[in-house]
Amino acid sequence: MAWSTRQLAELAGTTVKAVRHYHETGLLDVPERASNGYKQYGVAHLVRLVQIKRLSDLGVPLAQIAAMEHADEEPDEAIRVLDAELEATIERLTRIRAELAVLLRHRALPEVPPAFAPVSRDLSEAKRSLLMVYSTIFSEESLEAFRRALADRDETEDEFDHLPADADDAAVDSLAERMAPVVRRARERYPSAVDPTADSPRGSELAKSALAHAAVELYNPAQLRVLQRTNELLEQDGDGA
């Protein structure tokens, strides 16, 4: 009994296109042709095709299926590897679903780290962009300290966010003088906020460089002057960065 490509595909519950692809990748032997030029498949081809489909349905990449042919006598190790990969995939998907649930609950933007979802909508565009930079250069401890500090927002934060680029020296000094005690209290409550780049997984120097570049590009000239003046006030009190 010999089957055509279409019949073989129907028997195995797959497609003619898949059968041809398996031929091209060497997973399925090409059968002999009849005098009319049509391929003639036998039971061995059907068994192999069902095996390929079964392994593929289990999540085995096609590139690994050929290697598993050599595991017929002792398939346990190959199955353990596959099970470990699937476990890792399930854990990753479970984590992603949990993160999506948090983002949906707080209507946060998808690029925002889940821990910041509750406060993300209150942040200015510049601060959200900075947050993305922070998430790549801060350690988990420093990022958590920053998150807690954000939760303690006061009116100076909003004033800073809306400070016009052409603000005069009086406005800059006034805001810096009110921000300095706020920053000081935050540093006292969260010591890692004093130098959040110190334990950066990217290295302190690279983290400081990224932080400086981000501030210059995301804050306007008046905001940068406020930050500089605030730091000067903290240094006068022996609490500078």
C-alpha positions as CSV (number, residue, x, y, z in Angstrom):
1,M,0.0,0.0,0.0
2,A,1.4,3.4,-1.0
3,W,0.1,6.9,-0.2
4,S,0.4,10.2,-2.0
5,T,1.7,13.3,-0.2
6,R,-1.8,14.6,0.4
7,Q,-3.0,11.2,1.8
8,L,0.0,10.9,4.1
9,A,-0.6,14.4,5.4
10,E,-4.2,13.7,6.0
11,L,-3.4,10.4,7.9
12,A,-0.9,12.2,10.1
13,G,-3.2,15.2,10.7
14,T,-0.8,17.7,9.2
15,T,-0.4,19.6,5.9
16,V,1.3,18.9,2.5
17,K,3.3,22.0,3.1
18,A,4.6,20.6,6.4
19,V,5.5,17.3,4.8
20,R,7.6,19.1,2.1
21,H,9.3,21.2,4.8
22,Y,10.3,18.1,6.7
23,H,11.8,16.7,3.5
24,E,13.7,20.0,3.0
25,T,15.1,19.9,6.6
26,G,16.0,16.2,6.4
27,L,13.6,15.1,9.1
28,L,11.5,13.0,6.8
29,D,13.1,10.8,4.1
30,V,12.0,11.4,0.5
31,P,10.3,8.2,-0.8
32,E,10.7,6.6,-4.1
33,R,8.6,7.7,-7.0
34,A,6.2,5.7,-9.0
35,S,6.5,5.4,-12.8
36,N,4.1,8.4,-13.1
37,G,6.5,10.5,-11.1
38,Y,4.4,10.7,-7.9
39,K,5.9,10.1,-4.5
40,Q,4.9,6.8,-2.8
41,Y,4.8,6.8,1.0
42,G,4.7,3.8,3.1
43,V,4.1,2.9,6.8
44,A,7.6,3.9,7.8
45,H,7.0,7.4,6.5
46,L,3.7,7.6,8.3
47,V,5.3,6.5,11.6
48,R,8.1,9.0,11.2
49,L,5.7,11.8,10.3
50,V,3.5,11.1,13.3
51,Q,6.6,11.1,15.5
52,I,7.7,14.5,14.2
53,K,4.3,15.9,14.7
54,R,4.0,14.5,18.2
55,L,7.4,16.0,19.2
56,S,6.5,19.3,17.6
57,D,3.2,19.4,19.5
58,L,5.2,18.8,22.7
59,G,7.2,21.9,22.0
60,V,10.4,20.4,20.7
61,P,12.0,22.7,18.1
62,L,12.4,21.0,14.7
63,A,16.2,21.5,14.9
64,Q,16.2,19.2,18.0
65,I,14.0,16.5,16.7
66,A,16.7,14.9,14.6
67,A,19.0,14.7,17.6
68,M,16.3,13.0,19.7
69,E,16.3,10.1,17.2
70,H,19.4,8.9,19.0
71,A,17.5,9.0,22.3
72,D,15.2,6.1,21.4
73,E,16.7,3.7,23.9
74,E,17.2,6.2,26.7
75,P,14.7,9.1,26.1
76,D,14.5,10.2,29.7
77,E,17.2,12.8,29.5
78,A,15.8,14.4,26.4
79,I,12.4,14.5,28.0
80,R,13.8,16.0,31.2
81,V,15.5,18.8,29.2
82,L,12.2,19.5,27.4
83,D,10.3,19.5,30.7
84,A,12.8,22.0,32.2
85,E,12.4,24.2,29.2
86,L,8.7,24.1,29.4
87,E,8.7,24.8,33.1
88,A,10.9,27.9,32.4
89,T,8.5,29.0,29.7
90,I,5.5,28.6,32.0
91,E,7.2,30.6,34.7
92,R,8.0,33.3,32.3
93,L,4.5,33.5,30.9
94,T,3.0,33.4,34.4
95,R,5.3,36.3,35.4
96,I,4.3,38.2,32.3
97,R,0.6,37.7,33.0
98,A,1.0,39.0,36.6
99,E,2.8,42.1,35.3
100,L,0.1,42.7,32.7
101,A,-2.5,42.4,35.4
102,V,-0.8,45.1,37.5
103,L,-0.4,47.4,34.4
104,L,-4.1,46.9,33.5
105,R,-5.2,47.5,37.1
106,H,-3.4,50.8,37.3
107,R,-3.8,51.7,33.6
108,A,0.0,52.1,33.4
109,L,2.0,52.2,30.2
110,P,3.5,48.8,29.2
111,E,7.1,50.0,29.3
112,V,6.8,51.0,33.0
113,P,8.3,48.5,35.5
114,P,5.3,46.9,37.3
115,A,6.4,48.1,40.7
116,F,6.0,51.7,39.5
117,A,2.6,51.1,37.9
118,P,0.6,52.7,40.9
119,V,2.5,56.0,40.6
120,S,3.3,56.0,36.9
121,R,0.3,58.0,35.7
122,D,1.2,60.8,38.1
123,L,4.7,61.2,36.6
124,S,5.7,63.7,33.9
125,E,6.8,62.4,30.6
126,A,10.4,63.3,31.5
127,K,10.2,61.4,34.7
128,R,8.7,58.3,33.0
129,S,11.6,58.4,30.6
130,L,14.1,58.8,33.4
131,L,12.4,55.8,35.1
132,M,13.2,53.7,32.0
133,V,16.8,54.7,32.3
134,Y,16.9,54.0,36.0
135,S,15.4,50.5,35.5
136,T,18.5,49.6,33.4
137,I,21.2,51.1,35.6
138,F,19.9,50.9,39.2
139,S,20.2,47.8,41.4
140,E,16.9,46.3,42.7
141,E,17.6,47.9,46.1
142,S,18.2,51.4,44.6
143,L,15.2,51.1,42.3
144,E,13.0,50.1,45.2
145,A,14.3,53.1,47.2
146,F,13.4,55.3,44.3
147,R,9.9,53.8,44.1
148,R,9.3,54.5,47.8
149,A,10.6,58.0,47.4
150,L,8.2,58.6,44.5
151,A,5.3,57.5,46.7
152,D,6.3,60.4,49.1
153,R,5.7,63.1,46.5
154,D,5.0,66.6,47.7
155,E,4.0,69.8,45.9
156,T,7.6,70.6,45.0
157,E,7.6,67.7,42.6
158,D,4.7,69.1,40.6
159,E,6.3,72.6,40.7
160,F,9.6,71.2,39.4
161,D,7.8,69.2,36.6
162,H,6.1,72.4,35.4
163,L,9.0,74.8,35.8
164,P,9.4,76.8,32.6
165,A,12.7,76.7,30.8
166,D,13.1,80.5,31.2
167,A,12.4,80.6,35.0
168,D,14.4,83.4,36.7
169,D,17.0,83.0,39.4
170,A,14.5,83.8,42.1
171,A,12.1,81.1,41.1
172,V,15.0,78.6,40.8
173,D,16.5,79.5,44.2
174,S,13.0,79.4,45.9
175,L,12.2,75.9,44.5
176,A,15.7,74.6,45.3
177,E,15.4,75.8,48.9
178,R,12.2,73.9,49.3
179,M,13.4,70.8,47.5
180,A,16.6,70.4,49.6
181,P,14.8,69.4,52.8
182,V,12.7,67.0,50.9
183,V,15.7,65.3,49.3
184,R,17.5,65.3,52.6
185,R,14.6,63.4,54.3
186,A,14.4,61.0,51.4
187,R,18.1,60.2,51.7
188,E,17.8,59.7,55.5
189,R,14.9,57.3,55.0
190,Y,16.5,55.5,52.0
191,P,20.3,55.6,52.3
192,S,20.8,54.0,48.9
193,A,19.3,57.1,47.4
194,V,22.4,59.1,48.3
195,D,24.3,57.5,45.4
196,P,22.0,55.1,43.6
197,T,24.8,54.3,41.0
198,A,27.2,52.9,43.6
199,D,25.8,49.4,43.3
200,S,24.8,49.6,39.7
201,P,24.9,46.2,37.9
202,R,26.3,48.2,34.9
203,G,29.1,49.6,36.9
204,S,29.2,52.9,38.7
205,E,31.0,55.0,36.0
206,L,28.7,53.9,33.2
207,A,25.6,54.4,35.4
208,K,26.7,57.9,36.3
209,S,27.3,58.8,32.7
210,A,23.9,57.5,31.6
211,L,22.2,59.4,34.5
212,A,24.0,62.6,33.6
213,H,23.1,62.3,29.9
214,A,19.5,61.5,30.6
215,A,19.1,64.5,32.9
216,V,20.6,66.9,30.4
217,E,18.4,65.6,27.6
218,L,15.1,65.3,29.5
219,Y,15.2,68.3,31.8
220,N,15.0,71.9,30.7
221,P,17.7,74.5,31.6
222,A,15.8,75.9,34.6
223,Q,15.2,72.4,36.0
224,L,18.8,71.6,35.7
225,R,19.7,74.8,37.6
226,V,17.3,73.7,40.3
227,L,19.0,70.4,40.6
228,Q,22.4,72.0,40.7
229,R,21.3,74.5,43.3
230,T,19.6,71.9,45.4
231,N,22.8,69.8,45.5
232,E,24.8,72.9,46.5
233,L,22.5,73.5,49.4
234,L,22.8,69.8,50.5
235,E,26.6,70.1,50.2
236,Q,26.6,73.2,52.4
237,D,24.9,71.0,55.1
238,G,27.3,68.2,54.5
239,D,24.7,66.1,52.7
240,G,25.8,66.5,49.1
241,A,26.1,63.6,46.6
